[in-house]
Amino acid sequence: MLKQHTLEIARIRVPVKRRATLDEAKVAAIAEDWMVNGQQTPIRCRVDKSADGEAYVLIEGYHRLEAARALGEETIIGYLVQARVH
C-alpha cells in the first residue's frame, strides 16, 4: 500500500512533454472543487535523483498540481512511486 506524503509544490518538476497537455478549464474546475471538498486524490511523483537536494518529478496529476498552484497552496498530498526514467 502506498503511503501519502506532503510534498512541496516548488520542489516538483513537470516534464516538458506533460506541459503541452494543460487544459486551463480542467484546472479551474478542479480548483473550484477543492475549495469545497479539499484534495481527494493524491498526485504521484518519483524522487528526482538528478537534482541537488530533495526534489520530485511528476508522474501523474498535472491538472491537480496546477489547481493547487492556482489556489496558492505551497504543499500537495502525493504518493512517491518507483518509476523508470525514460
C-alpha atoms as an extended CHARMM CRD file, in Angstrom:
* protein
*
        86  EXT
         1         1  MET       CA              0.0000000000        0.0000000000        0.0000000000  PROA      1               0.0000000000
         2         2  LEU       CA              1.2810000000        3.4380000000       -0.9070000000  PROA      2               0.0000000000
         3         3  LYS       CA              1.9500000000        5.9590000000        1.8320000000  PROA      3               0.0000000000
         4         4  GLN       CA              0.7880000000        9.5530000000        1.3830000000  PROA      4               0.0000000000
         5         5  HSD       CA              3.3700000000       12.3370000000        1.6970000000  PROA      5               0.0000000000
         6         6  THR       CA              3.0540000000       16.0910000000        1.8910000000  PROA      6               0.0000000000
         7         7  LEU       CA              5.1850000000       17.4290000000       -0.9490000000  PROA      7               0.0000000000
         8         8  GLU       CA              6.3610000000       20.9960000000       -1.5090000000  PROA      8               0.0000000000
         9         9  ILE       CA              4.9380000000       22.1870000000       -4.8080000000  PROA      9               0.0000000000
        10        10  ALA       CA              8.0510000000       24.2410000000       -5.5430000000  PROA      10              0.0000000000
        11        11  ARG       CA             10.1330000000       21.0370000000       -5.4930000000  PROA      11              0.0000000000
        12        12  ILE       CA              8.0060000000       19.2200000000       -8.1020000000  PROA      12              0.0000000000
        13        13  ARG       CA              9.2740000000       19.2960000000      -11.6900000000  PROA      13              0.0000000000
        14        14  VAL       CA              6.8440000000       18.7260000000      -14.5540000000  PROA      14              0.0000000000
        15        15  PRO       CA              8.3510000000       17.0150000000      -17.6230000000  PROA      15              0.0000000000
        16        16  VAL       CA              8.3120000000       19.2020000000      -20.7620000000  PROA      16              0.0000000000
        17        17  LYS       CA              6.0870000000       16.8030000000      -22.7130000000  PROA      17              0.0000000000
        18        18  ARG       CA              3.4220000000       16.9720000000      -19.9860000000  PROA      18              0.0000000000
        19        19  ARG       CA              3.2660000000       20.7810000000      -20.0370000000  PROA      19              0.0000000000
        20        20  ALA       CA              1.7300000000       20.7550000000      -23.5270000000  PROA      20              0.0000000000
        21        21  THR       CA             -1.2980000000       18.8280000000      -22.2520000000  PROA      21              0.0000000000
        22        22  LEU       CA             -2.5380000000       21.5080000000      -19.8350000000  PROA      22              0.0000000000
        23        23  ASP       CA             -6.2760000000       22.2830000000      -20.0380000000  PROA      23              0.0000000000
        24        24  GLU       CA             -6.9700000000       25.5340000000      -18.1550000000  PROA      24              0.0000000000
        25        25  ALA       CA            -10.7100000000       24.7820000000      -17.9070000000  PROA      25              0.0000000000
        26        26  LYS       CA             -9.9580000000       21.4780000000      -16.2000000000  PROA      26              0.0000000000
        27        27  VAL       CA             -7.5660000000       23.1980000000      -13.7750000000  PROA      27              0.0000000000
        28        28  ALA       CA            -10.2390000000       25.7700000000      -12.9090000000  PROA      28              0.0000000000
        29        29  ALA       CA            -12.8590000000       23.0610000000      -12.3210000000  PROA      29              0.0000000000
        30        30  ILE       CA            -10.5270000000       21.1070000000      -10.0270000000  PROA      30              0.0000000000
        31        31  ALA       CA             -9.5790000000       24.2720000000       -8.1100000000  PROA      31              0.0000000000
        32        32  GLU       CA            -13.2490000000       25.1370000000       -7.6220000000  PROA      32              0.0000000000
        33        33  ASP       CA            -13.9910000000       21.6240000000       -6.3460000000  PROA      33              0.0000000000
        34        34  TRP       CA            -11.0060000000       21.7860000000       -3.9510000000  PROA      34              0.0000000000
        35        35  MET       CA            -12.3520000000       24.9590000000       -2.3670000000  PROA      35              0.0000000000
        36        36  VAL       CA            -15.4110000000       22.9580000000       -1.2950000000  PROA      36              0.0000000000
        37        37  ASN       CA            -14.1030000000       19.4060000000       -0.8310000000  PROA      37              0.0000000000
        38        38  GLY       CA            -10.3270000000       19.6640000000       -0.4990000000  PROA      38              0.0000000000
        39        39  GLN       CA             -7.8940000000       17.3990000000       -2.3090000000  PROA      39              0.0000000000
        40        40  GLN       CA             -9.4670000000       13.9830000000       -2.7690000000  PROA      40              0.0000000000
        41        41  THR       CA             -6.9070000000       12.2240000000       -4.9830000000  PROA      41              0.0000000000
        42        42  PRO       CA             -3.1440000000       12.3750000000       -4.3560000000  PROA      42              0.0000000000
        43        43  ILE       CA             -0.7280000000       13.0510000000       -7.2040000000  PROA      43              0.0000000000
        44        44  ARG       CA              2.1100000000       10.6120000000       -7.9760000000  PROA      44              0.0000000000
        45        45  CYS       CA              5.7680000000       11.5910000000       -8.1290000000  PROA      45              0.0000000000
        46        46  ARG       CA              9.1440000000        9.9290000000       -8.1770000000  PROA      46              0.0000000000
        47        47  VAL       CA             12.2870000000       11.1830000000       -6.4880000000  PROA      47              0.0000000000
        48        48  ASP       CA             14.3970000000       13.2640000000       -8.8710000000  PROA      48              0.0000000000
        49        49  LYS       CA             17.8310000000       11.7050000000       -8.4910000000  PROA      49              0.0000000000
        50        50  SER       CA             19.4270000000       14.2570000000      -10.8110000000  PROA      50              0.0000000000
        51        51  ALA       CA             18.5480000000       17.1890000000       -8.5460000000  PROA      51              0.0000000000
        52        52  ASP       CA             20.5640000000       18.6270000000       -5.6990000000  PROA      52              0.0000000000
        53        53  GLY       CA             18.5820000000       18.1170000000       -2.5120000000  PROA      53              0.0000000000
        54        54  GLU       CA             15.0680000000       16.7830000000       -2.2200000000  PROA      54              0.0000000000
        55        55  ALA       CA             13.1160000000       17.1380000000       -5.4710000000  PROA      55              0.0000000000
        56        56  TYR       CA             10.4560000000       15.2180000000       -7.3520000000  PROA      56              0.0000000000
        57        57  VAL       CA              9.3120000000       14.5410000000      -10.9110000000  PROA      57              0.0000000000
        58        58  LEU       CA              5.5800000000       14.4700000000      -11.5580000000  PROA      58              0.0000000000
        59        59  ILE       CA              4.2840000000       11.1410000000      -12.8370000000  PROA      59              0.0000000000
        60        60  GLU       CA              0.5080000000       11.6430000000      -12.5840000000  PROA      60              0.0000000000
        61        61  GLY       CA             -1.7470000000       14.5310000000      -11.5900000000  PROA      61              0.0000000000
        62        62  TYR       CA             -0.6330000000       17.5430000000      -13.6200000000  PROA      62              0.0000000000
        63        63  HSD       CA             -4.0430000000       19.2510000000      -13.5130000000  PROA      63              0.0000000000
        64        64  ARG       CA             -4.3170000000       18.6650000000       -9.7620000000  PROA      64              0.0000000000
        65        65  LEU       CA             -0.8420000000       20.1400000000       -9.2600000000  PROA      65              0.0000000000
        66        66  GLU       CA             -1.7160000000       23.2260000000      -11.3050000000  PROA      66              0.0000000000
        67        67  ALA       CA             -5.0280000000       23.6070000000       -9.4350000000  PROA      67              0.0000000000
        68        68  ALA       CA             -3.1180000000       23.6390000000       -6.1470000000  PROA      68              0.0000000000
        69        69  ARG       CA             -0.7430000000       26.2830000000       -7.5540000000  PROA      69              0.0000000000
        70        70  ALA       CA             -3.7120000000       28.3650000000       -8.7480000000  PROA      70              0.0000000000
        71        71  LEU       CA             -5.1380000000       28.2860000000       -5.2190000000  PROA      71              0.0000000000
        72        72  GLY       CA             -1.8210000000       29.4780000000       -3.7770000000  PROA      72              0.0000000000
        73        73  GLU       CA             -1.0570000000       26.2160000000       -1.9810000000  PROA      73              0.0000000000
        74        74  GLU       CA              2.5490000000       25.5380000000       -1.0120000000  PROA      74              0.0000000000
        75        75  THR       CA              2.1310000000       21.7840000000       -0.4820000000  PROA      75              0.0000000000
        76        76  ILE       CA              0.1420000000       18.9630000000       -2.0410000000  PROA      76              0.0000000000
        77        77  ILE       CA             -0.6100000000       15.3940000000       -0.9750000000  PROA      77              0.0000000000
        78        78  GLY       CA              1.0880000000       12.7800000000       -3.1260000000  PROA      78              0.0000000000
        79        79  TYR       CA              2.4550000000        9.2870000000       -3.3610000000  PROA      79              0.0000000000
        80        80  LEU       CA              6.1300000000        8.6270000000       -4.0050000000  PROA      80              0.0000000000
        81        81  VAL       CA              6.4130000000        5.8210000000       -6.5120000000  PROA      81              0.0000000000
        82        82  GLN       CA              9.1940000000        3.9270000000       -8.2390000000  PROA      82              0.0000000000
        83        83  ALA       CA              9.2380000000        4.7490000000      -11.9430000000  PROA      83              0.0000000000
        84        84  ARG       CA             11.6330000000        4.0600000000      -14.7530000000  PROA      84              0.0000000000
        85        85  VAL       CA             13.4630000000        7.0150000000      -16.2030000000  PROA      85              0.0000000000
        86        86  HSD       CA             12.9800000000        7.0880000000      -19.9920000000  PROA      86              0.0000000000
